[in-house]
């Protein structure tokens, strides 16, 4: 598995976006709605969705360029992003 700064960055951003959306859905399910959380949601949700979309496209391109190596950070990033998308769609 070739570890590069770009692969580390893709994995880190994928985990960060996944954690953000998991936190939002958990806060919504627990009916936790302070004003500060509403401000954070308004500011960060659309950029996080766009980041997730662009990171997914970049991950797929890098996965294809790596000749479909399953033991790579890009594959793990794709799995994390797909799981986050499914989690968002099913829990909305």
ChimeraX attribute file (.defattr): number of C-alpha atoms within 10 A of each C-alpha:
attribute: neighborCount
match mode: 1-to-1
recipient: residues
	/A:1	9
	/A:2	8
	/A:3	10
	/A:4	10
	/A:5	8
	/A:6	12
	/A:7	18
	/A:8	14
	/A:9	13
	/A:10	21
	/A:11	21
	/A:12	14
	/A:13	18
	/A:14	26
	/A:15	15
	/A:16	14
	/A:17	20
	/A:18	22
	/A:19	12
	/A:20	17
	/A:21	19
	/A:22	16
	/A:23	12
	/A:24	20
	/A:25	15
	/A:26	13
	/A:27	14
	/A:28	12
	/A:29	10
	/A:30	9
	/A:31	9
	/A:32	11
	/A:33	11
	/A:34	9
	/A:35	9
	/A:36	9
	/A:37	13
	/A:38	11
	/A:39	10
	/A:40	11
	/A:41	15
	/A:42	11
	/A:43	11
	/A:44	11
	/A:45	15
	/A:46	11
	/A:47	12
	/A:48	19
	/A:49	14
	/A:50	11
	/A:51	15
	/A:52	21
	/A:53	14
	/A:54	12
	/A:55	21
	/A:56	21
	/A:57	13
	/A:58	15
	/A:59	24
	/A:60	17
	/A:61	12
	/A:62	18
	/A:63	20
	/A:64	13
	/A:65	10
	/A:66	15
	/A:67	8
	/A:68	13
	/A:69	13
	/A:70	12
	/A:71	10
	/A:72	16
	/A:73	24
	/A:74	29
	/A:75	21
	/A:76	17
	/A:77	24
	/A:78	21
	/A:79	15
	/A:80	18
	/A:81	23
	/A:82	15
	/A:83	13
	/A:84	21
	/A:85	16
	/A:86	11
	/A:87	15
	/A:88	15
	/A:89	9
	/A:90	8
	/A:91	10
	/A:92	7
